[in-house]
Amino acid sequence: MSGDQLSRSEKLYQEALDVLPGGVSRNAVFRRPHPFYVSKGAGAYLYDLDRKQCLDFANNMASLIHGHAYPPIVAAVVEQLQKGTAFTMATEVEVRFAQLLCERVPSFEKIRFVNSGTEAVMCCIKAARAFTGKRKIAKTEGAYHGGYDFAEVSQTANPTNWGDASRPASIPTVAGTPKGVLDDVQVVPFNDSERALAILNESPEDIACVLLDPMPHRAGLIPATNEFVNDLRKWCDQHGALLVFDEVITFRSTYTGAQGWFDAKPDLTALGKMIGGGFPVGALAGRDEVMAVLDPRQENILYPHSGTFSANPITMTAGLIAMEHFDKAAVDRLNKLADYARQTINDAIQTTGVPACVSGGGSMLRIHLKKQLPGEYRSAYLDKQETQLLKKLVDELYVEHIMAINSCSFTLSTVMTEKEIEHLGRALVAAFHKIKSLF
């Protein structure tokens, strides 16, 4: 195809290949033959450079709870932008935002803002080590917790290296990860208390924290059971370890986050994504006693912590508005809309007869091209053929003007209505019909 015949996205991608590795700044947006380039977002919709409109169920990896260019956030940010973007001083808005979040969630006695979900998880782990004086962490197999060396262990484990189900191996995600990192991460099965506790009991004196995503996206978007969380809470209490929840994605699930589903509460919680109102953000929140390791008033500061853009007033302003507008009524309405979406997806599955099922909770859903709902990472794992089939489904949905996350996951935003869910249903029926012969 000549240069004149290329689409605007194709032309831009050719330029990007000269300056960006693989032509992208984050692998999650990479697609063949080229990524999609957005010209603008408005409400529940995206518009690419070639003027195609699509309904956005990706919402920048679950970070846009109110969709794109939400007017109250835009207005507040523009006002703050005229006053300045970042200072080597504190601001009133960070205090107001902290008050709102601490009043909202019972386990949040203190909070510290950072700049990403990865940073929030990293800070939780380091705070747990500082508080307990222990070095190891434990995490569930296959769960994604960002890009920190210790947190990313086992993210990409596969049948060739993941070991026995009763003792999952600590597998590096990035080439060159030091062996010492792998040695300091105990990987446990998800939602399997007997096996998990057996592994934890091998070195209880060394484990600073158990890191748990209450509904791990990459491991199947399956919620943790109340029994599993209770058992981990009890074990942590018995052995002087902390229970850390990664709620970077799941905080949208109830008014108090996914932790609202369980009897037991975490000592620390990592936050990110939607609490930034569309801007980069992270936070760690938890028990006053634990958060005191960050307190600069202490004579012996166990965890000296700072960050150039942490709690910058642009993010704090956007986040405050976003969370004020995501009140109890908004959460309830969105979760009911998600229930309608689950039923719509199941109807599409039954109508077309494809072997598929849907998992999730709150306002997040994931389609599995499997007859039975997976229960954890290994049963949710996709081999090469299954991966290609799922990619085909995601691509066909885009043809039908639906943007999904690459795992064929869907996150709802408050600007959506039943109209958008019905569009999704029609698109799924069309896409399922196109891939049905490939099973």
PASELO-613652 format. One line per 8 residues: number of its first residue (from 1); for each residue x, z, y of N, C-alpha, C. Coordinates in steps of 0.2 Angstrom, whole numbers, plus 5000, padded with zeros to 4 digits. Each point is the difference from the previous one (the first is absolute). Example, Ala and Ser with C-alpha at 12.3 -4.5 7.8 and 13.67 -1.06 7.14 Angstrom:
2
1) 5066/5039/4972/4996/5000/5006/5004/5000/5006 | 4998/4996/5005/5004/5001/5006/4996/5003/5005
//
This chain:
439
1) 5004/5000/4994/4996/5000/5006/5004/5000/5006 | 4999/4996/5005/5004/4999/5006/4999/5006/5004 | 5004/5001/5005/4999/5006/5005/4994/5000/5004 | 4998/4993/5001/4994/5000/5004/4994/5002/4996 | 5000/4999/4994/4994/5002/4996/5000/5007/4998 | 5005/5004/5001/5000/5007/4998/4995/5004/5004 | 4997/5005/4997/4996/5004/5004/5004/5005/5005 | 4997/5003/5004/5004/5004/5005/5004/5006/4996
9) 4996/5003/4995/5003/5005/4996/5006/4997/4996 | 5000/4994/4997/5005/4997/4996/5006/4999/5005 | 4999/4998/5006/5005/4999/5005/5004/5006/5002 | 4996/5005/5001/5003/5007/5002/5004/5003/4994 | 4997/4999/4994/5004/5003/4994/5007/4996/5000 | 5000/4994/5001/5006/4996/4999/5005/5003/5005 | 4998/5002/5006/5004/5003/5005/5002/5007/4998 | 4995/5004/4997/5002/5007/4998/5005/5000/4995
17) 5000/4995/4995/5005/5000/4995/5007/5000/5003 | 5001/4998/5006/5007/5000/5003/5002/5006/5002 | 4996/5005/5001/5001/5006/5004/4998/5007/4996 | 4996/4999/4995/4997/5006/4996/5001/4999/4993 | 5002/5005/4996/5001/4999/4993/4994/4998/4997 | 5000/4994/4997/4994/4998/4997/4994/4998/5005 | 5002/5000/5006/4995/4998/5005/4996/5005/5002 | 5001/5007/4998/4995/5005/5001/5004/5007/5002
25) 4996/5004/5004/5003/5007/5001/4997/5005/4995 | 4995/4998/4996/4998/5005/4995/4997/4996/4994 | 5003/5002/4994/4998/4996/4995/4993/4999/4998 | 4996/5005/5002/4993/5000/4999/4996/4994/5003 | 5003/4997/5005/4996/4995/5003/5002/4993/4997 | 5005/5000/4996/5003/4994/4997/4995/4996/4996 | 4999/4994/5001/4996/4996/4995/5003/4993/4999 | 4998/4997/4995/5002/4993/4999/4994/4995/5001
33) 5001/4995/5004/5007/4997/5002/5002/5003/5006 | 4996/5004/5004/5002/5003/5006/4996/5005/5002 | 5002/5005/5004/4995/5006/5002/4995/4997/5004 | 4995/5004/5001/4995/4999/5005/5002/5003/5007 | 4999/4997/5005/5002/5002/5007/4994/5001/5004 | 4999/5006/5003/4994/5002/5003/5001/4998/5008 | 4995/4998/5003/5000/4999/5007/4996/5006/5003 | 4995/5003/4997/4997/5005/5003/4995/5004/4995
41) 4999/5006/5001/4995/5003/4996/4994/5003/5005 | 4994/5000/4997/4994/5003/5004/4995/5003/4995 | 4999/5006/5001/4996/5003/4996/5002/5000/4993 | 4995/4997/4995/5002/5000/4993/5003/4993/4998 | 5002/4996/5005/5002/4993/4999/5007/4999/5002 | 5003/4995/4997/5007/4998/5002/4999/4992/5001 | 5005/4998/5005/5000/4993/5001/5007/4997/5000 | 5002/4996/4995/5007/4997/4999/5001/4995/5005
49) 5007/4998/5000/5002/4995/5005/4997/4993/4999 | 4997/4999/4994/4996/4994/4999/4993/5000/5001 | 4998/5006/5004/4993/5001/5002/4995/5001/4994 | 5003/5003/4995/4995/5002/4994/4998/5007/5001 | 4994/5002/4999/4998/5006/5001/4999/5004/4993 | 5002/5006/4999/4999/5003/4994/4998/5007/5001 | 4996/5003/4995/4997/5007/5001/5006/5004/4997 | 5002/5005/5003/5006/5004/4999/4999/5006/4996
57) 5001/5000/4993/4999/5006/4996/5007/5003/4999 | 5005/4997/5003/5007/5003/4999/5001/5006/5005 | 4998/4998/5006/5000/5005/5006/5007/5003/5001 | 5005/4995/5000/5007/5002/5000/5002/5005/4995 | 4999/4999/4994/5001/5005/4994/4997/5007/5002 | 4993/4999/5001/4996/5006/5001/5001/5004/5006 | 5004/4998/5005/5001/5004/5006/4995/4999/5006 | 4996/4995/4999/4995/4999/5006/4993/5002/4998
65) 4999/5006/5001/4993/5003/4998/4995/4997/5005 | 5001/4998/5006/4995/4997/5004/5001/4993/5001 | 5003/4996/4996/5001/4993/5000/5005/4998/5006 | 5000/4994/5002/5005/4998/5005/4997/5000/5007 | 5005/5002/5005/4999/5000/5007/4994/5004/5001 | 4999/5006/4997/4994/5005/5001/5000/5002/5008 | 4995/4998/5003/5000/5000/5008/5001/5007/5002 | 4998/5006/4998/5002/5006/5002/5007/5002/5000
73) 5003/4998/4994/5008/5000/5000/5003/4996/5004 | 4998/4994/5001/5003/4995/5005/5000/5003/5007 | 4995/5002/5002/4999/5003/5007/5004/5006/5001 | 5001/5005/4995/5004/5006/5001/5007/4998/5000 | 5002/4995/4996/5007/4999/4999/5003/4996/5006 | 4995/4995/5003/5002/4997/5006/5001/5005/5006 | 4996/5005/5000/5001/5005/5005/5006/5003/5000 | 5002/5002/4994/5006/5004/4998/5006/4995/5001
81) 4999/4994/4998/5006/4995/5001/5002/5000/5007 | 4996/5000/5005/5001/5000/5007/5004/5006/5003 | 5000/5006/4995/5003/5006/5002/5007/5001/4997 | 5001/4996/4995/5006/5000/4996/4999/5000/4993 | 5005/4998/4996/4999/5000/4993/5004/5005/4996 | 5005/5003/5002/5004/5005/4996/5004/5004/5005 | 5001/5006/4999/5004/5005/5005/5004/5005/4995 | 5005/5002/5003/5004/5005/4997/4997/5007/5002
89) 4994/5000/5000/4996/5006/5002/4993/5000/4995 | 4997/5006/4999/4994/5000/4997/4994/4998/5004 | 4995/4999/4997/4994/4998/5004/4994/5004/4998 | 4995/5000/5004/4994/5004/4999/4996/4996/4994 | 5000/4994/4999/4996/4997/4995/5002/5001/4993 | 5007/5002/4999/5002/5002/4994/4997/5006/4998 | 4999/5005/5005/4997/5006/4998/4993/5000/4999 | 4996/4996/5003/4993/4999/4999/4999/4996/4993
97) 5004/4996/4998/5000/4996/4994/5001/5005/4994 | 5005/5004/5001/5002/5005/4995/4994/5005/4999 | 4997/5002/5006/4995/5005/4999/4994/4997/4997 | 4998/4993/5001/4995/4997/4996/5001/5000/4993 | 5006/4998/4998/5001/4999/4993/5001/5007/4996 | 5002/5005/5004/5001/5007/4996/4993/5003/5000 | 4996/4999/5005/4993/5002/5000/4996/4997/4994 | 5002/4994/4998/4996/4996/4996/5001/5001/4992
105) 5006/5002/4999/5002/5001/4993/5003/5007/4999 | 4996/5004/4995/5002/5007/4999/5008/5001/4998 | 5003/4996/4997/5007/5001/4997/5005/4998/5006 | 4997/4997/5006/5005/4999/5005/5000/5006/5005 | 5005/5004/4999/5002/5005/5005/5004/4998/5005 | 5005/4996/4999/5004/4997/5005/5002/4993/4998 | 5001/4996/5005/5002/4993/4999/5005/4997/5004 | 5004/4996/4997/5006/4996/5004/4999/4993/4999
113) 5000/4996/5006/4999/4993/5000/5007/4996/4999 | 5000/4995/4996/5006/4996/4999/4997/4992/5001 | 5004/4996/4997/4999/4993/5002/4997/4995/4994 | 5000/5002/4994/4997/4996/4995/4998/5005/4994 | 4997/4997/4995/4998/5003/4994/5006/5002/4996 | 5005/4995/5000/5006/5002/4996/5003/5006/5003 | 5001/5000/5006/5003/5005/5004/4997/5007/4999 | 4993/5000/4999/4996/5006/4999/5001/5002/4993
121) 5001/4996/4995/5001/5002/4993/5007/5003/5000 | 5005/4997/5003/5007/5002/5000/5000/5007/5003 | 4997/5001/5006/5000/5006/5003/4997/5006/4996 | 4995/4998/4996/4996/5005/4996/5005/5002/4994 | 5004/4996/4997/5005/5001/4995/5005/5004/5003 | 5003/4999/5006/5005/5003/5002/4998/5007/5003 | 4994/5001/5002/4997/5006/5002/4999/5005/4994 | 4998/4997/4994/4999/5003/4994/5007/5003/4998
129) 5005/4996/5000/5007/5002/4998/5002/5006/5004 | 4999/4999/5007/5003/5005/5004/4996/5007/4999 | 4994/4999/4999/4996/5006/4999/5001/5004/4993 | 5001/4996/4995/5001/5003/4993/5007/5001/4998 | 5005/4996/5003/5007/5001/4998/5001/4996/4994 | 4995/4996/4998/5001/4996/4994/5001/4992/5001 | 5003/4997/4995/5002/4993/5002/4995/4994/4997 | 4997/5002/4994/4997/4994/4997/4992/5000/5002
137) 4998/4994/4999/4993/4999/5001/4996/4997/4994 | 4994/5000/4999/4996/4997/4995/4995/4996/5003 | 4999/4994/4997/4995/4995/5002/4996/4997/4994 | 4994/4997/5002/4997/4997/4994/5002/4992/4999 | 5000/4998/4994/5003/4993/4999/4996/4995/5003 | 5005/4995/5003/4997/4994/5003/4997/5001/5007 | 5000/5006/5003/4997/5001/5006/5004/4998/5006 | 4997/4997/5005/5004/4998/5006/5000/5005/5005
145) 5006/5002/5003/5000/5005/5005/5005/4998/5005 | 5001/4993/5002/5004/4998/5005/5007/4998/4998 | 5005/5000/5004/5006/4997/4999/5006/5005/4999 | 4998/5007/5000/5006/5005/4999/5002/5000/4993 | 5007/5000/4999/5003/4999/4994/4996/5004/4994 | 4999/5007/5002/4997/5004/4995/4993/4999/4998 | 4996/4998/5006/4993/4999/4999/4999/4993/4997 | 5004/4996/5000/4999/4993/4997/5002/4999/4992
153) 5002/5006/4998/5002/4999/4992/4994/4999/4996 | 5000/4995/4996/4995/4998/4995/4995/4996/5003 | 5000/4998/5006/4995/4995/5003/4999/4994/4996 | 5006/4997/4998/5000/4994/4997/5002/5000/4992 | 4999/5006/4997/5001/5000/4993/4996/4995/4996 | 5003/4998/4994/4996/4995/4996/5001/5001/4993 | 4997/4997/4996/5000/5001/4992/5007/5000/4998 | 5005/4997/5003/5007/4999/4997/5004/5006/5002
161) 4998/5004/5005/5004/5006/5002/4996/5006/5001 | 4994/5001/4999/4996/5006/5002/5000/5005/4995 | 5003/4999/4994/5001/5005/4995/4993/5002/4997 | 5000/5006/4996/4994/5002/4997/4995/5003/5005 | 4994/4999/4998/4995/5003/5004/5000/5007/5001 | 5002/5004/4995/5001/5007/5001/5006/5003/5004 | 5004/4995/5002/5006/5001/5004/5002/4994/5004 | 4996/4999/5005/5002/4994/5004/5007/5000/5003
169) 5003/4994/5000/5007/5000/5003/5000/5000/5007 | 5006/5002/5003/5001/4999/5007/5004/4994/5002 | 4996/4995/5002/5002/4993/5001/5001/4999/5007 | 5006/4997/5002/5001/4998/5007/4996/4994/5002 | 4998/5000/5007/4996/4994/5002/5005/4995/5004 | 5005/5003/5003/5005/4996/5004/5007/5000/4996 | 5003/4994/4999/5006/5000/4997/5005/5004/5004 | 5004/5004/4996/5006/5004/5003/4997/5007/5001
177) 4994/5002/4999/4998/5007/5001/5005/5004/4996 | 5002/5006/5003/5005/5004/4996/4997/5004/4994 | 5004/5000/4995/4997/5004/4994/4998/5007/5002 | 5003/5003/5005/4999/5007/5002/4992/5000/5002 | 4998/4995/5004/4993/5000/5002/4995/5000/4994 | 5002/4996/4995/4996/4999/4994/5000/5007/4996 | 5005/5003/5000/5001/5007/4996/4996/5005/5004 | 4998/4999/5006/4997/5005/5004/4992/4999/5001
185) 4998/4995/4996/4993/4998/5000/4997/5001/4993 | 4995/5004/4999/4997/5001/4994/4993/4996/5000 | 4999/4995/4996/4995/4996/5000/4995/5002/4995 | 4993/5001/5002/4995/5003/4995/4994/4995/5000 | 4997/5000/4994/4994/4996/4999/4994/5002/5005 | 4996/4996/5003/4995/5001/5004/4994/5002/4996 | 4996/5005/5002/4994/5003/4997/5001/5002/4993 | 5006/5002/4998/5001/5002/4994/5004/5007/5000
193) 4996/5005/5001/5003/5007/5001/5004/5002/4995 | 4999/4999/4993/5004/5003/4995/5007/4997/5000 | 5000/4993/5001/5007/4997/5000/5003/5002/5006 | 4997/5000/5006/5003/5001/5006/5003/5007/5001 | 4996/5005/4997/5003/5007/5001/5006/5001/4995 | 4999/4996/4994/5006/5001/4995/5007/4998/5004 | 4999/4994/5003/5006/4998/5004/5002/5004/5005 | 4996/5003/5004/5001/5004/5006/5003/5007/4997
201) 4998/5002/4994/5003/5006/4998/5007/5000/4997 | 5003/4994/5000/5006/4999/4998/5005/5003/5005 | 4999/4999/5006/5004/5002/5006/4997/5003/5006 | 4995/5005/4999/4996/5003/5005/5004/5003/5006 | 5006/5003/4998/5005/5003/5005/5003/4995/5005 | 4999/4993/4998/5003/4995/5005/4995/4996/5004 | 4994/5001/4998/4995/4995/5004/4997/5003/5006 | 5002/4997/5006/4998/5002/5006/4992/4998/5001
209) 4998/4995/4998/4993/4998/5001/4998/4995/4995 | 4993/5000/4999/4997/4994/4997/4996/4996/5005 | 5002/4994/5000/4998/4995/5005/4994/4996/4996 | 4994/5000/5003/4994/4997/4997/4996/4996/5005 | 4999/4994/4998/4995/4996/5004/4993/5001/4996 | 4995/5002/5003/4994/5002/4997/4996/4994/4997 | 5002/4994/5003/4997/4994/4997/5005/4994/5001 | 5005/5000/4996/5006/4995/5001/4998/4993/4999
217) 5001/4997/5006/4998/4993/5000/5003/4995/4995 | 5007/5000/5000/5003/4995/4996/5000/5002/4992 | 4998/5007/4999/4999/5002/4993/4993/4999/4998 | 4996/4996/5004/4993/4999/4997/4995/5002/5005 | 5001/5003/5005/4995/5003/5005/4995/5004/4995 | 5002/5005/4996/4996/5004/4996/5001/5007/5003 | 4994/5003/5002/5001/5007/5002/5003/5005/4995 | 5004/5005/5003/5002/5006/4995/4994/5004/4998
225) 5000/5003/4995/4995/5004/4997/5001/5007/5004 | 4994/5004/5000/5000/5006/5003/5005/5005/4995 | 4999/4999/4994/5004/5004/4995/5007/4999/5001 | 5002/4993/5001/5008/4999/5001/5002/5003/5006 | 4997/4999/5006/5002/5004/5006/5000/5007/4999 | 4995/5003/4997/5000/5007/4999/5006/5003/4996 | 5002/4996/4995/5005/5002/4995/5007/4999/5004 | 5001/4995/5004/5006/4999/5004/5000/5006/5005
233) 4995/5002/5003/5000/5005/5005/5002/5007/4997 | 4997/5001/4994/5002/5006/4997/5007/5000/4998 | 5003/4995/4997/5007/4999/4998/5004/5002/5006 | 4999/4996/5006/5004/5001/5006/5000/5008/5002 | 4994/5003/5000/5000/5007/5002/5004/5004/4995 | 5000/4999/4994/5003/5004/4995/5008/4999/5001 | 5002/4994/5002/5007/4999/5000/5003/4999/5007 | 4997/5002/5005/5003/5000/5006/5001/4993/5003
241) 4996/4995/4998/5001/4993/5003/4994/4999/5004 | 5000/4994/5004/4995/4998/5005/4996/4994/4997 | 4994/5000/5001/4996/4995/4998/4999/4995/5007 | 5002/4994/4999/5000/4996/5006/4996/4994/4999 | 4995/4999/5004/4995/4994/4999/5003/4994/5005 | 5000/4995/4997/5001/4994/5004/4993/4997/5002 | 4998/5001/5006/4993/4997/5002/5001/4995/5005 | 5006/4996/5000/5001/4995/5005/4994/4995/5000
249) 4998/4998/4994/4995/4995/4999/4993/5004/4999 | 5000/5005/4996/4994/5003/4998/4996/5005/5005 | 5003/5001/5006/4997/5005/5005/4994/4998/5002 | 4998/4993/4999/4994/4997/5003/4994/5002/4995 | 5002/5003/4994/4995/5001/4994/4994/5004/5002 | 5001/5006/5003/4995/5004/5002/5002/5003/5007 | 4996/5004/5003/5001/5002/5007/5007/5004/5000 | 5001/5004/4995/5006/5004/4999/5006/4996/4996
257) 4999/4994/4998/5004/4997/4996/4999/5000/4993 | 5003/4997/4995/4999/5000/4993/5001/5007/4998 | 5003/5004/5003/5001/5007/4998/4993/5004/5000 | 4995/4997/5004/4994/5003/5000/4996/4999/4993 | 5003/4996/4996/4997/4999/4993/5001/5005/4995 | 5005/5004/5002/5003/5005/4995/4999/5007/5002 | 5000/5005/4995/5000/5007/5001/5007/5002/5003 | 5005/4998/4997/5007/5002/5002/5002/4996/5007
265) 5004/5004/5004/5002/4997/5006/5008/4999/5000 | 5003/4995/5003/5007/4999/5000/5004/5005/5005 | 5006/5001/4999/5004/5004/5005/5002/4995/5006 | 5001/4994/4998/5002/4995/5005/4996/4994/4999 | 4999/4996/5005/4997/4994/5000/5003/4995/5004 | 5002/4994/4997/5003/4994/5004/4994/4996/5003 | 5000/4998/5006/4995/4995/5003/5003/4994/5003 | 4996/4995/5001/5003/4994/5004/4994/4995/5001
273) 5002/4994/5000/4995/4995/5000/4994/5001/5005 | 4994/5002/4998/4994/4999/5004/5001/5005/5006 | 5004/5006/4999/5000/5005/5006/5003/4997/5006 | 5003/4994/5000/5004/4998/5005/4996/4995/5004 | 4993/4999/4998/4996/4995/5004/5003/4993/5001 | 5004/4998/4995/5002/4993/5001/5008/5000/5002 | 5003/5006/5001/5007/5000/5002/5004/5004/4995 | 5006/4999/4999/5004/5003/4995/5000/5008/5001
281) 4999/5003/4994/4999/5007/5001/5001/5004/4993 | 5002/5006/5000/5000/5004/4994/4999/5007/5002 | 4999/5005/4996/5000/5007/5001/5001/5004/4994 | 5002/5006/5000/5000/5004/4995/4996/5007/5002 | 4996/5002/4996/4996/5006/5002/4999/5005/4995 | 5000/5006/5001/4999/5005/4995/5000/5007/5002 | 5002/5004/4995/5000/5007/5001/5005/5002/5005 | 4998/5005/5004/5004/5003/5006/5007/5002/4997
289) 5000/5004/4995/5006/5002/4997/5005/4995/4998 | 4998/4994/4997/5004/4995/4998/5002/4996/5006 | 4995/4998/5005/5002/4996/5006/5005/5004/5004 | 5001/5006/4999/5005/5004/5005/5007/4998/4999 | 5001/4996/4994/5007/4998/4999/5002/4995/5006 | 4995/4997/5003/5002/4995/5005/5000/5004/5007 | 4998/5006/5001/4999/5003/5006/5007/5001/5004 | 5001/4997/5006/5006/5001/5003/5002/5007/5003
297) 4995/5004/5000/5000/5007/5003/5004/5004/4995 | 5000/4998/4993/5003/5004/4995/5008/5001/5002 | 5003/5006/4998/5007/5001/5001/5004/4995/4995 | 4997/5000/4994/5003/4995/4995/4995/4995/4998 | 5001/4994/5003/4995/4994/4999/5002/4997/4994 | 4995/5001/4995/5002/4997/4993/4999/4992/5000 | 4996/4997/5005/4999/4993/5000/5000/4998/5007 | 5006/4998/5003/5000/4997/5006/4997/4993/5000
305) 4995/4999/5004/4996/4994/5000/4998/4997/5007 | 5001/4994/5000/4998/4997/5007/4999/4992/4998 | 4998/4997/5005/4999/4992/5000/4998/4997/5006 | 5004/4995/5002/4999/4997/5007/4993/4999/5002 | 4996/4997/4995/4994/4997/5002/4994/5005/4997 | 5002/5005/4997/4995/5005/4997/4996/5003/5005 | 4993/4999/4999/4995/5003/5005/5000/4996/5006 | 5002/4994/5000/5000/4996/5007/4993/5000/5002
313) 4998/5000/5006/4994/5000/5003/4995/4994/4999 | 5003/4994/4998/4996/4995/4998/4997/5001/4994 | 5004/5002/4995/4997/5001/4993/4995/5006/5000 | 5002/5005/5004/4996/5006/5000/4993/4999/5003 | 5000/4996/5005/4994/4998/5004/4996/4996/4995 | 5003/4995/4997/4996/4996/4995/4997/5004/4994 | 5004/5004/4998/4998/5004/4994/4995/5005/5002 | 5000/5003/5005/4995/5005/5002/4993/4997/5001
321) 5000/4994/5003/4994/4996/5001/4997/4998/4993 | 5005/4997/4996/4998/4998/4993/4997/5006/4996 | 5003/5005/5000/4997/5006/4996/4994/5003/5003 | 5000/5001/5007/4994/5002/5003/4994/4996/4998 | 5001/4993/4999/4994/4996/4998/4999/4999/4993 | 5005/5003/4996/4999/5000/4993/4997/5007/4998 | 4995/5002/5003/4997/5006/4999/4996/5001/4993 | 4997/5005/4999/4996/5001/4993/4995/4995/4999
329) 4996/4998/5005/4995/4995/5000/5003/4993/4998 | 5006/4999/5003/5003/4993/4999/5003/5000/4993 | 5003/5005/4998/5002/5001/4993/4995/4999/4995 | 4994/5003/5001/4995/5000/4995/4997/4993/5000 | 4999/4997/5006/4998/4993/5000/5004/4995/4997 | 5007/5001/5001/5004/4995/4997/5001/5001/4992 | 4999/5006/4998/5001/5001/4993/4993/4997/4996 | 4995/5001/5004/4993/4997/4997/5001/4992/5000
337) 5003/4997/5005/5001/4993/5000/5005/4998/4994 | 5005/5004/4999/5004/4999/4994/4997/5000/4993 | 4995/5005/5000/4996/5000/4994/4996/4994/4999 | 4997/4997/5005/4997/4993/5000/5005/4995/4998 | 5006/5000/5003/5005/4995/4998/5002/5001/4992 | 5000/5006/4998/5002/5000/4992/4994/4997/4996 | 4994/5001/5002/4994/4998/4997/5000/4992/5000 | 5002/4998/5006/5000/4992/5002/5006/4997/4995
345) 5005/5003/5000/5006/4998/4995/4998/5000/4993 | 4997/5005/4998/4997/5000/4993/4995/4995/4999 | 4996/4999/5004/4995/4995/4999/5003/4993/5000 | 5005/4999/5004/5004/4993/4999/5004/5000/4993 | 5002/5005/4998/5003/5000/4993/4995/4998/4995 | 4994/5004/5000/4995/4998/4995/4997/4993/5001 | 5000/4998/5006/4997/4993/5001/5004/4995/4997 | 5007/5001/5001/5005/4994/4997/5002/5002/4993
353) 5000/5006/4998/5002/5001/4993/5008/5001/5000 | 5003/5001/5005/5007/5001/4999/5002/5007/4998 | 5006/5000/4996/5002/5007/4998/5003/5004/5005 | 4996/5003/5004/5003/5004/5006/4996/5007/5001 | 5003/5004/5004/4997/5006/5002/5003/5002/5007 | 4997/5006/5002/5002/5002/5007/5001/5007/5000 | 5006/5002/5003/5002/5007/5001/5000/5002/5007 | 5001/5006/5002/5001/5002/5007/4996/5007/5001
361) 5000/5001/5007/4996/5006/5002/5000/5000/5008 | 4995/5004/5003/4999/4999/5007/4999/4993/5002 | 5004/4998/5005/4999/4993/5003/5005/4995/4997 | 5003/5001/4994/5005/4996/4997/4998/4998/4993 | 5001/4993/4999/4998/4998/4993/5005/4995/4998 | 5001/4999/4993/5005/4996/4997/4997/4996/4994 | 5000/4994/5000/4998/4996/4994/5006/4999/4995 | 4998/5002/4993/5005/4999/4995/4997/4995/4995
369) 5004/4995/4999/4998/4995/4995/5001/5002/4993 | 4996/5005/4998/5000/5003/4994/4993/5003/4998 | 4999/5000/4994/4993/5002/4998/4999/5007/5001 | 5005/5004/4999/4999/5007/5000/5004/5003/5006 | 4997/5005/5003/5003/5003/5006/5007/5003/4998 | 5005/4999/5003/5007/5003/4998/4999/5008/5003 | 5004/5004/4996/5000/5007/5002/5007/5002/5003 | 5005/4996/5000/5006/5002/5003/5005/4994/5001
377) 5006/5001/5002/5004/4994/5001/5001/4995/4994 | 5001/5003/4995/5002/4996/4994/4994/4995/4998 | 4994/5003/5000/4994/4996/4998/4998/4995/5006 | 5002/5002/5006/4999/4995/5006/5005/4995/5001 | 5006/5001/4996/5006/4995/5001/4998/4993/4998 | 5002/4995/5004/4999/4993/4999/5006/4997/4998 | 4999/4996/4994/5006/4996/4998/5000/4994/5004 | 5005/4995/4999/5001/4994/5004/4994/4996/5001
385) 4997/4999/4994/4994/4996/5000/4994/5003/5004 | 4999/5006/4999/4995/5004/5003/5001/5000/5008 | 5007/5001/5002/5001/4999/5007/4999/4994/5003 | 5001/4994/4996/4999/4994/5003/4992/4999/5001 | 4996/5002/4995/4993/5000/5000/4997/5003/5006 | 5003/5006/5001/4997/5004/5006/5002/4997/5006 | 5006/4997/5001/5002/4997/5006/4996/4994/5001 | 4998/4996/4995/4995/4995/5000/4993/5002/5003
393) 4998/5006/4998/4994/5003/5002/5000/5001/5008 | 5006/5003/5002/5001/5002/5007/5000/4994/5004 | 5003/4995/4998/5001/4993/5003/4993/4997/5001 | 4996/5000/4995/4993/4997/5000/4996/5004/5005 | 5001/5006/5000/4996/5004/5005/5001/4998/5007 | 5007/4998/5001/5002/4998/5007/4997/4993/5001 | 4999/4996/4995/4997/4994/5001/4992/5001/5002 | 4998/5005/4998/4993/5002/5002/4999/5005/5006
401) 5006/5000/5004/5000/5004/5006/5000/5007/4999 | 5003/5003/4995/5001/5007/4999/5007/5002/4999 | 5003/5004/5004/5006/5003/4999/5000/5006/4997 | 5004/5000/4994/5000/5006/4996/5008/5002/5000 | 5001/5007/4998/5007/5002/4998/5002/4996/4994 | 5007/4999/4999/5002/4996/4995/4999/5003/4993 | 4998/5006/4999/4998/5003/4994/4993/4999/4999 | 4997/4996/5004/4992/4999/5000/4997/5006/5001
409) 5002/5004/5005/4997/5006/5003/4997/4999/5006 | 4995/5004/5002/4996/4999/5006/4999/5006/5003 | 5001/5000/5007/4999/5006/5004/4995/4998/5005 | 4995/5005/5001/4995/4998/5005/5001/5003/5007 | 4997/4998/5005/5001/5002/5007/4993/5002/5003 | 5000/5004/5005/4994/5002/5002/4996/4995/5004 | 5003/4994/5002/4996/4995/5003/4997/4995/4995 | 5001/5001/4994/4996/4996/4994/4993/5003/4999
417) 4996/4995/4998/4993/5001/4998/4999/4997/4993 | 4993/5001/4998/4998/4997/4994/5001/4992/5000 | 5000/4997/5006/5001/4993/5001/5007/4998/4997 | 5005/5004/5002/5007/4999/4997/5001/5001/4993 | 4996/5005/4997/5000/5001/4993/4997/4995/4996 | 4995/4997/5003/4996/4994/4996/5005/4994/5001 | 5003/4999/5005/5005/4995/5000/5005/5000/4995 | 5003/5007/4999/5005/5001/4994/4997/4998/4994
425) 4993/5002/4999/4997/4999/4993/5000/4992/4999 | 4998/4997/5005/4999/4992/4999/5007/4997/4998 | 5005/5003/5004/5007/4997/4999/5003/5002/4993 | 4998/5006/4998/5003/5002/4993/4996/4996/4995 | 4994/4998/5000/4997/4996/4995/5003/4993/5000 | 5001/4997/5006/5004/4994/5000/5007/5000/4997 | 5003/5005/5002/5007/5001/4998/5001/5001/4992 | 4995/5005/4998/5000/5001/4992/4998/4994/4996
433) 4996/4996/5003/4998/4993/4996/5007/4996/5000 | 5004/5000/5005/5005/4996/5000/5006/5002/4995 | 5000/5006/4999/5006/5003/4996/4997/5001/4993 | 4994/5000/4999/4997/5002/4993/5003/4996/4994 | 5002/4994/5001/5002/4996/4995/5008/5002/4998 | 5003/5004/5004/5007/5001/5000/5001/5007/4995 | 4995/5003/4999/5001/5006/4995/5001/4998/4993
//
